[in-house]
Amino acid sequence: MLFCLTDAYPEAYERHYAFMLEGLAEVAADLRERGIRFAVVRGEAPGPIVAASRQAGCVVTDCGYTRLLRLWRQRLGEQAPVAVFEVEGEVVVPSKLLTDRHDSVAATFRPRLARLVKQYLVDVVAHPVSIKSLELDPLLVLGSNDTPAVLLDLDAGVQSVLGALSVDRSVPRVCAGGDAADEALRGGAREAKRHLQRFFSSAEGVAEPAIEDYAVKRNNMCLRKQSHLSPYLHFGHISVVAVALQAQAFAASHPRHERNVHVFWDELVIRREFAVHFVLKHPKDYDIPRCLPAWALAGLREHEGDTRPRIYTAEQMEKGKTDDAYWNAAQLEMVITGKMHNYLRMYWAKQVIKWTQSVDQAYAFVLHQNNKWELDGRGPNGFAGVAWCFGHADTPFPDRPIYGPVRCMTASGLEKKFEKSSIERYVKRILALRKEVKGKLPAPLAFARLSAVSNFFQRTGPHTPAAAITAGVLPLSPSAFSAFLPRIPAP
Ligand SMILES: Cc1cc2nc3c(=O)[nH]c(=O)nc-3n(C[C@H](O)[C@H](O)[C@H](O)COP(=O)(O)OP(=O)(O)OC[C@H]3O[C@@H](n4cnc5c(N)ncnc54)[C@H](O)[C@@H]3O)c2cc1C
C-alpha cells in the first residue's frame, strides 16, 4: 500500500501534517500485523503512484471531493497503464447516487439519503491477506525515475518525519485542548476510538455518557457535549460507517437516548453528506461567494456600502484583537486547540461580515482562517459551513443593514440563548488556556500575510497580483506574491 505525501499541500501546515502522520504511523503498524507493506513516499501525486502502477495489476485508490484531490485522481486515471478503481469510504451513501439532482437545502436532501442508508450501512470485514507483501521493496516497485523516490520512515517517529519535511511551520502542532478535550487532540485511529467511547459510554466516575442531552445541550460551549470526531473523520482515522453503526447500536440498547442519537445522526450523516453534495454540485466555486444563492449574494453586495461599526484588519482579527470578547475567545480557541466549538463557528463567521467592507473579503478571511487553524478544515464540511454563514442552504430573512437578507447573529442573541455567565466562563477558560500555552503560540503574522494571498489566488483563479492587492487581501509586493502562486489550474 502506497501513500503519497506532498510537503506543499495547499493550506496545510505543520499542525495538519503532524495529525495526519500520527494516524499514518498507526496504519503502518496495523498493516504490518496483517502482512501488508505500507510505504509513504514523498512527492507530488499522482507521479509516484503512476510509477508504481507500472508493476501493478490494477490500482485501488480512495475518493476525494475537492478540486486538487479530484485532479490527482483524474491524472492518475489518465496516466496509469492499468485500471484504476476509486473506493468511496468517506460517506455512508455513495455520493454519485445523490448527484442526479441538486438539493440546495438539507430538507430535500435528507429523505433522499435516508431511503438509501440502510443498504449501505454495513460493517467492513477485514479479510486475511493470502499473499504477504512485507518483503516487498517499495523502491523497486516505484521504479527508477530520473528523480529517485524518497521514502519516509514512520518507525523513526512522527517528530522525526515531520522534521525532515519542508512543511509550513507557522501553524504549530496543537498543544492544548479547549472544548475539544482536556488534552490536546492527537491523531490516529486509537485516539478516534477513545473519543467515540467517551461519547457513547460512561467515563469513570461519570454516570452518563457524553451524548446525554446532546439534542438540547450540544450548542452550549461550556458543556463539552460534542463528540470531537471531526478531525478524525476528516483524516480518515475513523470511518463514518463505524461511527454511525455504533450510534445505531447505542440507540437500540439505550432507548431513552433515541432523541440524542437522532440529532447526532442528523449531523454525522445528513449534514456531513449534504456538505459533500454541496461541493460536488459547485465544483468550480464551492470556496468563493459565487456558490451562494442569488438572493444572498445580491443582498450582501447591495449592502457593501453600508456603514460598518468598525473595520478590522485581517491581522487584528487573526490575533483575536477585536472589541468582541466572545469572538476573540472563539478565534483563540481555534488557534490554540485546532477546534472551535460548533455553535461559535456560526457566530464567529457571521461577525466578520460586519467588520469587512465586502463579501469577498469576509468570505476569503473566514475560509482561510478555518482552513489554516482548524484540524478538520480544508474539506467539504468547512466549505459548506462557511457558505452557510453567508446564506447557503438557509432562507432569506427580513432585510437589515450590512447583512441584507442573510441571517445574522449577535452577541446579545448569544447571551439570550445561553446564560451570560456561562459564555463568560467559556471566555475565561480560553484566556486561561492562552496563558498556559504562552510562548508555544506562533509569532504571527509575517507569514500569515503571504499565505492569505496564496489562498486568495487559489480560490479565485488566475488573477494578476495587482488584483489581490486591490481586492485588499493584503498589501504585498508582486514579487513577494509570486512565490506563492498556486500550482493548481484555475477552475
Ligand atoms: C463557519 C463554519 C465552519 C465549519 N468548518 C468545518 C470544518 O472545517 N470541518 C468540519 O468537519 N466541520 C465544520 N463545520 C461544521 C461543525 O461545526 C463541525 O463539524 C463540528 O463542530 C465538529 O465537531 P464535533 O465532531 O465535535 O461535532 P459533533 O457535534 O459531535 O458532530 C458529529 C459529526 O457530525 C458532523 N457535523 C456536525 N455538525 C455539522 C455541520 N453543521 N455540518 C456538517 N457536518 C456536521 C461532523 O462530521 C462531526 O464530526 C463548520 C461549521 C461552520 C458554521
Ligand as a Chemical Component Dictionary entry (heavy atoms), coordinates in Angstrom:
data_LIG
# 
_chem_comp.id                   LIG 
_chem_comp.type                 NON-POLYMER 
_chem_comp.pdbx_formal_charge   0 
_chem_comp.three_letter_code    LIG 
# 
loop_
_chem_comp_atom.comp_id 
_chem_comp_atom.atom_id 
_chem_comp_atom.alt_atom_id 
_chem_comp_atom.type_symbol 
_chem_comp_atom.charge 
_chem_comp_atom.model_Cartn_x 
_chem_comp_atom.model_Cartn_y 
_chem_comp_atom.model_Cartn_z 
_chem_comp_atom.pdbx_ordinal 
LIG C1  C1  C 0 -18.249 28.538 9.753  1  
LIG C2  C2  C 0 -18.246 27.045 9.951  2  
LIG C3  C3  C 0 -17.139 26.322 9.613  3  
LIG C4  C4  C 0 -17.120 24.926 9.772  4  
LIG N1  N1  N 0 -15.996 24.261 9.396  5  
LIG C5  C5  C 0 -15.951 22.910 9.500  6  
LIG C6  C6  C 0 -14.816 22.190 9.059  7  
LIG O1  O1  O 0 -13.846 22.769 8.527  8  
LIG N2  N2  N 0 -14.820 20.829 9.222  9  
LIG C7  C7  C 0 -15.871 20.169 9.802  10 
LIG O2  O2  O 0 -15.820 18.937 9.939  11 
LIG N3  N3  N 0 -16.969 20.832 10.183 12 
LIG C8  C8  C 0 -17.046 22.175 10.062 13 
LIG N4  N4  N 0 -18.175 22.840 10.475 14 
LIG C9  C9  C 0 -19.331 22.072 10.988 15 
LIG C10 C10 C 0 -19.307 21.799 12.531 16 
LIG O3  O3  O 0 -19.044 22.989 13.210 17 
LIG C11 C11 C 0 -18.267 20.753 12.902 18 
LIG O4  O4  O 0 -18.456 19.602 12.125 19 
LIG C12 C12 C 0 -18.369 20.338 14.383 20 
LIG O5  O5  O 0 -18.190 21.444 15.214 21 
LIG C13 C13 C 0 -17.295 19.302 14.633 22 
LIG O6  O6  O 0 -17.207 18.968 15.982 23 
LIG P1  P1  P 0 -17.617 17.519 16.530 24 
LIG O7  O7  O 0 -17.036 16.472 15.689 25 
LIG O8  O8  O 0 -17.288 17.513 17.977 26 
LIG O9  O9  O 0 -19.188 17.622 16.267 27 
LIG P2  P2  P 0 -20.411 16.712 16.731 28 
LIG O10 O10 O 0 -21.477 17.639 17.198 29 
LIG O11 O11 O 0 -20.013 15.661 17.663 30 
LIG O12 O12 O 0 -20.927 16.102 15.349 31 
LIG C14 C14 C 0 -20.511 14.827 14.863 32 
LIG C15 C15 C 0 -20.096 14.955 13.422 33 
LIG O13 O13 O 0 -21.179 15.411 12.637 34 
LIG C16 C16 C 0 -20.699 16.243 11.585 35 
LIG N5  N5  N 0 -21.264 17.592 11.734 36 
LIG C17 C17 C 0 -21.601 18.234 12.863 37 
LIG N6  N6  N 0 -22.111 19.451 12.583 38 
LIG C18 C18 C 0 -22.090 19.571 11.245 39 
LIG C19 C19 C 0 -22.485 20.584 10.339 40 
LIG N7  N7  N 0 -23.037 21.724 10.759 41 
LIG N8  N8  N 0 -22.300 20.377 9.021  42 
LIG C20 C20 C 0 -21.774 19.224 8.569  43 
LIG N9  N9  N 0 -21.391 18.211 9.378  44 
LIG C21 C21 C 0 -21.546 18.389 10.696 45 
LIG C22 C22 C 0 -19.198 16.317 11.735 46 
LIG O14 O14 O 0 -18.601 15.372 10.874 47 
LIG C23 C23 C 0 -18.984 15.951 13.188 48 
LIG O15 O15 O 0 -17.731 15.393 13.408 49 
LIG C24 C24 C 0 -18.233 24.251 10.299 50 
LIG C25 C25 C 0 -19.371 24.984 10.645 51 
LIG C26 C26 C 0 -19.382 26.365 10.462 52 
LIG C27 C27 C 0 -20.610 27.123 10.832 53 
# 
loop_
_chem_comp_bond.comp_id 
_chem_comp_bond.atom_id_1 
_chem_comp_bond.atom_id_2 
_chem_comp_bond.value_order 
_chem_comp_bond.pdbx_ordinal 
LIG C1  C2  SING 1  
LIG C2  C3  SING 2  
LIG C2  C26 DOUB 3  
LIG C3  C4  DOUB 4  
LIG C4  N1  SING 5  
LIG C4  C24 SING 6  
LIG N1  C5  DOUB 7  
LIG C5  C6  SING 8  
LIG C5  C8  SING 9  
LIG C6  O1  DOUB 10 
LIG C6  N2  SING 11 
LIG N2  C7  SING 12 
LIG C7  O2  DOUB 13 
LIG C7  N3  SING 14 
LIG N3  C8  DOUB 15 
LIG C8  N4  SING 16 
LIG N4  C9  SING 17 
LIG N4  C24 SING 18 
LIG C9  C10 SING 19 
LIG C10 O3  SING 20 
LIG C10 C11 SING 21 
LIG C11 O4  SING 22 
LIG C11 C12 SING 23 
LIG C12 O5  SING 24 
LIG C12 C13 SING 25 
LIG C13 O6  SING 26 
LIG O6  P1  SING 27 
LIG P1  O7  DOUB 28 
LIG P1  O8  SING 29 
LIG P1  O9  SING 30 
LIG O9  P2  SING 31 
LIG P2  O10 DOUB 32 
LIG P2  O11 SING 33 
LIG P2  O12 SING 34 
LIG O12 C14 SING 35 
LIG C14 C15 SING 36 
LIG C15 O13 SING 37 
LIG C15 C23 SING 38 
LIG O13 C16 SING 39 
LIG C16 N5  SING 40 
LIG C16 C22 SING 41 
LIG N5  C17 SING 42 
LIG N5  C21 SING 43 
LIG C17 N6  DOUB 44 
LIG N6  C18 SING 45 
LIG C18 C19 SING 46 
LIG C18 C21 DOUB 47 
LIG C19 N7  SING 48 
LIG C19 N8  DOUB 49 
LIG N8  C20 SING 50 
LIG C20 N9  DOUB 51 
LIG N9  C21 SING 52 
LIG C22 O14 SING 53 
LIG C22 C23 SING 54 
LIG C23 O15 SING 55 
LIG C24 C25 DOUB 56 
LIG C25 C26 SING 57 
LIG C26 C27 SING 58 
# 
